[in-house]
């Protein structure tokens, strides 16, 4: 069962946006997200908007592309009428669900249609999420030739018992094979891992990390499992059939991931995301890490770019306006066939909400956020020394990096990454 439809304020049936709310003069780049809501099997831990059945014309595997491209046509019109300048998308991300439930031709049709209706920058990053058992060698080569540049494989674990608990359908042996196929096609590669699955030992997690590193991907994501209410796993935990994940256990597993990934030449650029480091400059006495393989699409969210989300339940963000589509795939396709926006509801963010979000997202990155202007914090004086109790306390507690604070930025330490929400509250004065 998918989570309930969020409410918010009702959105215009034609999808129109107030030019004042989209802040057309700010010059933010544009990103695109395409949600593919289809899966072979719904994983027990998943609370995303996904389905294992079709919902009629335009809402099932095989004829989904026309619905997405109808929304793309609407998006092009809405952005133009709101006074936004013509912007080619600099990142695209096909997520789900399982995007590779669509056949290669349909994925290529959607990409080509977005290029025609929205525009795609020549250097754009185009990412495809994929389950290891839903891709072929030929299909990956065809996707790369059509303009996809990156693939993110849902590995999750290298331990069969853990994959079974997660209801994953692939075998551990499949992952290195598909990673190699992607590399042969010239695609940048990422693997997604989950730690904290009920029953997973620290040794299990180490096995998964070492296996992932042996494949030499360009990027690794490591996410702590969150047991969501309304999921199969949530019910199993509630009934006592599976143990509740232990926060201390998850912290130990994150620390192990940071250590092993660091030893292998990866560095964090966002709390849950690590990229292979390709350049380090020590000539000035300070290390500067170059993240050629960081996900540009991930960073677009952290850096407050505009984005349009296509598909059932997808969220979009333009300036102060944020909205989300109707979640039911049949309703989504039906609205577009009738010439209406699929938007269900939305919200208008005020200045305080925008600032909190800016800081909360920025703190999660290795770039951090500037101390200057943060509520409740004294800025560094002329000598660059931070004054003010909160900064000093956060440094003393080992939560933020002292050298970075001297340079005027809040950057989390390893311990701080485990307590990022607390750090955000402190620097915002909450």
ChimeraX attribute file (.defattr): number of C-alpha atoms within 10 A of each C-alpha:
attribute: neighborCount
match mode: 1-to-1
recipient: residues
	/A:1	13
	/A:2	15
	/A:3	15
	/A:4	10
	/A:5	15
	/A:6	15
	/A:7	12
	/A:8	14
	/A:9	12
	/A:10	12
	/A:11	19
	/A:12	15
	/A:13	13
	/A:14	13
	/A:15	17
	/A:16	17
	/A:17	18
	/A:18	14
	/A:19	16
	/A:20	13
	/A:21	15
	/A:22	20
	/A:23	17
	/A:24	16
	/A:25	12
	/A:26	9
	/A:27	12
	/A:28	19
	/A:29	16
	/A:30	23
	/A:31	26
	/A:32	25
	/A:33	22
	/A:34	23
	/A:35	23
	/A:36	31
	/A:37	29
	/A:38	24
	/A:39	20
	/A:40	14
	/A:41	15
	/A:42	21
	/A:43	21
	/A:44	20
	/A:45	21
	/A:46	23
	/A:47	20
	/A:48	16
	/A:49	22
	/A:50	27
	/A:51	22
	/A:52	14
	/A:53	14
	/A:54	16
	/A:55	16
	/A:56	15
	/A:57	17
	/A:58	22
	/A:59	27
	/A:60	21
	/A:61	22
	/A:62	15
	/A:63	14
	/A:64	23
	/A:65	23
	/A:66	20
	/A:67	23
	/A:68	26
	/A:69	23
	/A:70	19
	/A:71	25
	/A:72	24
	/A:73	15
	/A:74	22
	/A:75	20
	/A:76	16
	/A:77	15
	/A:78	18
	/A:79	23
	/A:80	15
	/A:81	14
	/A:82	17
	/A:83	16
	/A:84	19
	/A:85	13
	/A:86	12
	/A:87	16
	/A:88	19
	/A:89	24
	/A:90	20
	/A:91	24
	/A:92	26
	/A:93	25
	/A:94	26
	/A:95	18
	/A:96	24
	/A:97	25
	/A:98	23
	/A:99	24
	/A:100	25
	/A:101	21
	/A:102	20
	/A:103	14
	/A:104	19
	/A:105	15
	/A:106	18
	/A:107	22
	/A:108	20
	/A:109	15
	/A:110	20
	/A:111	23
	/A:112	17
	/A:113	19
	/A:114	23
	/A:115	15
	/A:116	13
	/A:117	18
	/A:118	23
	/A:119	17
	/A:120	24
	/A:121	14
	/A:122	10
	/A:123	10
	/A:124	18
	/A:125	21
	/A:126	26
	/A:127	25
	/A:128	21
	/A:129	22
	/A:130	23
	/A:131	22
	/A:132	25
	/A:133	16
	/A:134	17
	/A:135	18
	/A:136	16
	/A:137	15
	/A:138	12
	/A:139	18
	/A:140	22
	/A:141	19
	/A:142	16
	/A:143	22
	/A:144	19
	/A:145	14
	/A:146	16
	/A:147	18
	/A:148	25
	/A:149	21
	/A:150	24
	/A:151	24
	/A:152	26
	/A:153	24
	/A:154	21
	/A:155	25
	/A:156	23
	/A:157	30
	/A:158	22
	/A:159	16
	/A:160	15
	/A:161	13
	/A:162	22
	/A:163	19
	/A:164	15
	/A:165	17
	/A:166	21
	/A:167	16
	/A:168	21
	/A:169	15
	/A:170	17
	/A:171	16
	/A:172	18
	/A:173	11
	/A:174	13
	/A:175	23
	/A:176	18
	/A:177	14
	/A:178	23
	/A:179	25
	/A:180	17
	/A:181	19
	/A:182	29
	/A:183	17
	/A:184	12
	/A:185	19
	/A:186	16
	/A:187	25
	/A:188	22
	/A:189	23
	/A:190	29
	/A:191	26
	/A:192	19
	/A:193	22
	/A:194	19
	/A:195	28
	/A:196	26
	/A:197	26
	/A:198	19
	/A:199	14
	/A:200	17
	/A:201	15
	/A:202	16
	/A:203	10
	/A:204	17
	/A:205	24
	/A:206	18
	/A:207	14
	/A:208	22
	/A:209	22
	/A:210	15
	/A:211	17
	/A:212	25
	/A:213	18
	/A:214	11
	/A:215	16
	/A:216	17
	/A:217	21
	/A:218	23
	/A:219	26
	/A:220	29
	/A:221	21
	/A:222	20
	/A:223	17
	/A:224	17
	/A:225	16
	/A:226	17
	/A:227	23
	/A:228	16
	/A:229	14
	/A:230	16
	/A:231	20
	/A:232	19
	/A:233	24
	/A:234	20
	/A:235	17
	/A:236	15
	/A:237	18
	/A:238	14
	/A:239	10
	/A:240	10
	/A:241	11
	/A:242	16
	/A:243	13
	/A:244	17
	/A:245	19
	/A:246	11
	/A:247	12
	/A:248	10
	/A:249	15
	/A:250	19
	/A:251	18
	/A:252	14
	/A:253	21
	/A:254	23
	/A:255	16
	/A:256	16
	/A:257	22
	/A:258	20
	/A:259	13
	/A:260	16
	/A:261	21
	/A:262	16
	/A:263	10
	/A:264	15
	/A:265	13
	/A:266	23
	/A:267	23
	/A:268	24
	/A:269	21
	/A:270	23
	/A:271	21
	/A:272	19
	/A:273	20
	/A:274	26
	/A:275	25
	/A:276	23
	/A:277	20
	/A:278	13
	/A:279	12
	/A:280	12
	/A:281	11
	/A:282	10
	/A:283	8
	/A:284	7
	/A:285	7
	/A:286	10
	/A:287	11
	/A:288	12
	/A:289	17
	/A:290	16
	/A:291	20
	/A:292	14
	/A:293	20
	/A:294	22
	/A:295	24
	/A:296	20
	/A:297	22
	/A:298	14
	/A:299	17
	/A:300	19
	/A:301	16
	/A:302	19
	/A:303	16
	/A:304	19
	/A:305	17
	/A:306	22
	/A:307	24
	/A:308	23
	/A:309	25
	/A:310	25
	/A:311	31
	/A:312	28
	/A:313	25
	/A:314	22
	/A:315	21
	/A:316	20
	/A:317	22
	/A:318	21
	/A:319	21
	/A:320	18
	/A:321	19
	/A:322	20
	/A:323	25
	/A:324	26
	/A:325	25
	/A:326	22
	/A:327	23
	/A:328	20
	/A:329	28
	/A:330	17
	/A:331	18
	/A:332	26
	/A:333	28
	/A:334	19
	/A:335	17
	/A:336	19
	/A:337	17
	/A:338	8
	/A:339	13
	/A:340	18
	/A:341	25
	/A:342	30
	/A:343	25
	/A:344	23
	/A:345	19
	/A:346	21
	/A:347	16
	/A:348	16
	/A:349	15
	/A:350	10
	/A:351	10
	/A:352	9
	/A:353	11
	/A:354	15
	/A:355	14
	/A:356	15
	/A:357	16
	/A:358	16
	/A:359	21
	/A:360	21
	/A:361	20
	/A:362	23
	/A:363	28
	/A:364	23
	/A:365	21
	/A:366	18
	/A:367	15
	/A:368	21
	/A:369	21
	/A:370	18
	/A:371	22
	/A:372	13
	/A:373	9
	/A:374	16
	/A:375	12
	/A:376	15
	/A:377	20
	/A:378	16
	/A:379	21
	/A:380	19
	/A:381	11
	/A:382	7
	/A:383	8
	/A:384	12
	/A:385	15
	/A:386	22
	/A:387	14
	/A:388	13
	/A:389	12
	/A:390	17
	/A:391	26
	/A:392	16
	/A:393	13
	/A:394	19
	/A:395	19
	/A:396	12
	/A:397	11
	/A:398	15
	/A:399	23
	/A:400	27
	/A:401	19
	/A:402	22
	/A:403	14
	/A:404	16
	/A:405	23
	/A:406	18
	/A:407	15
	/A:408	19
	/A:409	22
	/A:410	30
	/A:411	25
	/A:412	28
	/A:413	17
	/A:414	18
	/A:415	14
	/A:416	22
	/A:417	24
	/A:418	19
	/A:419	14
	/A:420	21
	/A:421	13
	/A:422	14
	/A:423	22
	/A:424	20
	/A:425	13
	/A:426	17
	/A:427	20
	/A:428	16
	/A:429	12
	/A:430	9
